[in-house]
Amino acid sequence: MSSSSQLPQGRSPKRTRFIVLLIIVVIIVLVGWGLIQRALDTREIKQETEDGAIPRVALVYPQPGPKVRQVDLPANLAAWYEAPIYAQVSGYVKMWYKDYGARVKRGDLLAEISTPSLDAQFAAAKAHYDVVMARYRLALITTRRWTALRGTQAVSRQEVDVQAANAAAQKAELEAAFHDVERFQALENFKKIVAPFDGIVTSRLVNVGDYVNPAGGNLSARGSIAELFSVADVHRIRVFVSVPQDFASVISPKITADLSVPQYPGRKFKAEFLATARAFNSATRTVTTELSLNNDEDMLWPNSYATAHIMAPGDPSILIIPTNALLFRAQGMQIAKVINNHIHLQNVQVGVNFGLTSQILSGLSVHDQIVANPTADMLEGDAVHVVPATRGYNEQPKLPQLQDKPLSNDSPGDLRRAGAMAPEEEEPIESNHPSPSAGNDGSNDQSKPVQGRGH
């Protein structure tokens, strides 16, 4: 009985030790697993942190310049000829005969001015002329008579000379009186306001009874100098455009422009080059360029606003890149090229700025991979990761055909030669390097942006 009761007591310590050892082993395993997992997590976080510190960049590629340059600029329309007509005599408007929009021929009567004072002065001038004419005739007769008696003892030579001088003075006075009559006759002609050329009446700032004078125009209507009428010849229209300085180099007789005006949406009017000022406005840095077009249908009116869509030949041989890919540094204008997942800052010479894009005259090759939007803190040798292009934003378009060996555009002549070469087809790139790799056929494909992997 005693031996059977001691048997369970003898096994209990062994089982207890086994359970304790099992628990210790489990604890050690769990702790070891936790430490290992923590180390792995720490390493992964470190790698992700280091990888996240490397900036992601999207790439853009140089493209050929446009074959045709186009710019939309505001334009002002003006009549072929336009003349404001002022009063040349003082008086009251007797009657006007042409209103706004009336078509007139050269010499057509526009208005009449009543000038009683001028009429009286004109009559007095003619009467004075008649008096001077009578005196001159008398002086001539007297001179002839005294001259006939010169050789006799009846008159002296001095008296003969006096009569001849008197006749000359009367002749001069007669000429003065004649010119005075002519002056008043010209002023009398200004009583009738006539059209200077064929056209239309664009303004009438006068009414019957208004007082006008040559010093102040129509004083009743404006209180100061004001024209009575304005007449415009609109068989042709002049178009004045202020062209920016960076676009002025292409201004020549070859350029044309399509005009659009608000009152005729969707309709284009073809204008041709007429003249340019050949000097820039110091305030706006623009040059006034004049175009012209026929207005046979009288659809365009003077002093209206238009938009000029100017087109000029471009230069496809000069490469262009987005303007936001340029960096302005103390060293000059630069671009950020990606070579083996590292930044290389390259100095470039910028040509014409088209707005969203700019010409690059030197320092750029057709196969260079450029950071689309470089940051101001980007430095030489910085590591970067290339990410896929944003759809519809900076996707790589298909390049034109270039020769096998691209030329670096160190000069405008090199650029022109490079633009005329054919594109290379490039194999898809699987490595981490964004630089193009040659395929078996010696061609490169840049139809897709290069994707890099994180380290």
LINMO-V163039 format. One record per run of one state. SS is the DSSP state (2 for helix, 1 for strand, 0 for the rest). FROM is the first residue (numbers start at 1). TO is the last residue. If there is no record, write none. Layout:
((SS | FROM | TO) (SS | FROM | TO))
This chain:
((0 | 1 | 1) (2 | 2 | 53) (0 | 54 | 54) (1 | 55 | 57) (0 | 58 | 58) (1 | 59 | 61) (0 | 62 | 62) (1 | 63 | 64) (0 | 65 | 67) (1 | 68 | 85) (0 | 86 | 90) (1 | 91 | 96) (0 | 97 | 102) (1 | 103 | 104) (0 | 105 | 108) (1 | 109 | 114) (0 | 115 | 115) (2 | 116 | 148) (0 | 149 | 156) (2 | 157 | 189) (0 | 190 | 191) (1 | 192 | 194) (0 | 195 | 198) (1 | 199 | 204) (0 | 205 | 210) (1 | 211 | 213) (0 | 214 | 216) (1 | 217 | 218) (2 | 219 | 222) (0 | 223 | 228) (1 | 229 | 244) (2 | 245 | 250) (0 | 251 | 255) (1 | 256 | 260) (0 | 261 | 268) (1 | 269 | 276) (0 | 277 | 285) (1 | 286 | 294) (0 | 295 | 304) (1 | 305 | 313) (0 | 314 | 318) (1 | 319 | 322) (2 | 323 | 325) (1 | 326 | 329) (0 | 330 | 331) (1 | 332 | 339) (0 | 340 | 341) (1 | 342 | 347) (0 | 348 | 348) (1 | 349 | 353) (0 | 354 | 356) (1 | 357 | 362) (0 | 363 | 363) (1 | 364 | 365) (0 | 366 | 368) (1 | 369 | 371) (0 | 372 | 382) (1 | 383 | 386) (0 | 387 | 407) (1 | 408 | 409) (0 | 410 | 411) (2 | 412 | 419) (0 | 420 | 425) (1 | 426 | 426) (0 | 427 | 443) (1 | 444 | 444) (0 | 445 | 455))
